Every structure is written in C-alpha cells, then in structure tokens.
Amino acid sequence: MLKRSLIVFLAVAASVVVASAVWRVLDADLRLNKAHATAPSTAVPSTAAAPEPFKTVHVPNQTTTRILAMDRAKHLAFWTLFLKNEKLACDAVVRTTYQGGTESGVDNWNVRCRDGYQYSVNIEPNAQDAVCTGYPFARNGE
C-alpha cells in the first residue's frame, strides 16, 4: 500500500509542477501580447514601389514550333543528331526543356544527354533547320 501511495504522490506532484510551468508560460505570453498591443508603433510607411506587372510570354519562333510539334521519339532523335552534327559529346539525348524565348525571337532549350552532358542551346529566329549554337555544361560527377 505504501508503494502505491508513493507513486500517486509523485504523479500528483509532477502534474502540479507541469501545470504551474504551463501557467507561467501562458501568463508570460499574455503579458507580452498586452505589452505589444500598448507599445507605440515605430513603423515607417512603406516607400516600396508597386510590383511591375508580369512580362508577356513570347511566342516560340518557327524552328522551335516545328521541334515542339514532333513526337517524343523524333524530338529526341532530332536533338541527338543536332549535337552530333555540332561535334558535341552526346551519346543520346534523354531530356529536353524549352526554356522560353526573348523579345528578339531567340529561343532557349536545355538538352541533357544519357552520358551526363548537358547543353544550353539558343535558336535564332531566322534559323534554317538546325542552325543553332550550343554551350556545354560540365558532366555530372566531374
């Protein structure tokens, strides 16, 4: 019986300690909120300019439009052939991303190869077939 009384006493004592700690935290938070509400504001009016409206999206040039119209297999084969014709290292293209275009009509593509090479390719608006420029990034893991 003495053992149970001791356990009950310790449980009650622990709950009183925890309850008083919680009460102090809550009371301190209430005092902080009151102090914050009554403190004079030192806020300065914002002089930030209104955000600019979104820029318009530029329509892809003719070459990019033809590339986007290809099915996936032809699309990847086109980019693989393009990179090989440019004598750039690439065993096979596995992923491409059309990044968008500029006001002047230059479109940007990201082309990733299976062997880890990745290229950023710019397509001029007056490009005939595959007249483009490519810039290689470092291989993954190098």
C-alpha positions in Angstrom: 0.0 0.0 0.0 2.9 2.3 0.8 4.3 1.8 -2.6 1.1 2.8 -4.4 0.8 5.9 -2.1 4.3 7.0 -3.1 3.5 6.6 -6.8 0.3 8.5 -6.5 2.0 11.3 -4.5 4.8 11.5 -7.2 2.2 11.6 -10.0 0.3 14.4 -8.3 3.5 16.4 -7.5 4.7 16.1 -11.1 1.3 17.2 -12.5 1.3 20.3 -10.2 4.8 21.2 -11.3 3.9 20.8 -15.0 0.7 22.7 -14.6 2.4 25.6 -12.8 5.1 25.7 -15.6 2.4 25.8 -18.3 0.5 28.5 -16.4 3.7 30.7 -16.2 4.4 30.3 -19.9 0.8 31.2 -20.8 0.7 34.1 -18.4 4.0 35.5 -19.7 2.7 35.2 -23.3 -0.5 37.1 -22.3 1.7 39.9 -20.7 3.8 40.0 -23.8 0.8 40.4 -26.0 -0.6 43.2 -23.8 2.8 45.0 -23.8 3.0 44.7 -27.5 -0.6 46.0 -28.0 0.1 49.1 -25.8 3.5 49.9 -27.2 3.8 52.8 -29.5 4.3 51.9 -33.1 7.6 52.8 -34.7 6.5 51.6 -38.1 7.6 53.7 -41.0 5.3 54.0 -44.0 6.5 51.8 -46.9 8.1 53.6 -49.8 8.4 50.4 -51.9 7.2 50.7 -55.4 4.3 48.7 -56.6 5.4 45.4 -58.3 5.7 45.5 -62.1 3.1 43.6 -64.0 4.1 40.2 -65.4 6.1 40.3 -68.5 4.4 38.9 -71.6 5.3 35.4 -72.8 7.0 35.4 -76.2 5.7 33.1 -78.9 8.2 30.4 -80.0 10.0 31.0 -83.3 9.3 28.9 -86.3 12.1 26.4 -85.7 11.0 25.8 -82.1 7.4 25.5 -83.2 8.4 22.7 -85.6 10.5 21.0 -82.8 7.6 21.2 -80.3 5.3 19.6 -82.9 7.4 16.4 -83.2 6.5 13.3 -81.3 8.9 12.3 -78.5 11.0 9.8 -80.4 11.6 12.2 -83.3 12.1 15.1 -80.9 14.9 13.2 -79.0 16.4 11.9 -82.3 16.5 15.5 -83.7 18.4 16.8 -80.7 20.8 13.8 -80.8 21.6 14.4 -84.5 21.9 18.2 -83.9 24.5 17.7 -81.2 26.4 15.1 -83.2 26.5 17.5 -86.2 27.8 20.2 -84.0 30.5 17.7 -82.9 29.4 18.0 -79.3 29.8 15.0 -77.0 26.5 13.2 -76.5 25.6 9.6 -76.9 21.8 10.1 -76.9 19.5 12.9 -75.8 17.2 11.8 -72.9 15.6 15.0 -71.9 14.9 18.4 -73.3 13.3 21.5 -71.8 12.1 24.5 -73.8 13.1 27.5 -71.6 11.2 30.2 -73.5 12.2 33.0 -75.8 13.3 36.6 -75.8 11.7 39.7 -77.4 14.2 39.4 -80.3 12.9 35.9 -81.0 15.8 33.8 -79.7 14.5 30.6 -78.1 16.4 28.7 -75.4 16.5 25.0 -74.9 18.1 22.8 -72.2 19.3 19.5 -73.6 20.5 16.6 -71.4 22.4 13.5 -72.7 22.4 10.0 -71.3 26.2 10.2 -70.7 25.8 13.2 -68.4 26.5 16.1 -70.7 24.0 18.9 -70.7 23.8 21.8 -73.2 22.0 25.1 -73.4 21.0 25.7 -77.0 19.9 29.1 -78.4 17.8 29.0 -81.6 17.9 32.2 -83.7 14.5 33.3 -85.2 15.9 33.1 -88.7 17.4 29.6 -88.2 17.1 27.2 -91.1 16.7 23.6 -89.8 19.5 23.2 -87.2 21.5 26.4 -87.3 21.9 26.8 -83.6 24.6 27.5 -81.0 25.3 25.2 -78.0 27.1 25.7 -74.8 28.2 22.7 -72.8 28.0 22.4 -69.0 30.3 20.1 -67.0 29.4 16.4 -66.9 27.7 15.2 -63.8 30.2 13.9 -61.2 33.2 15.8 -62.7 
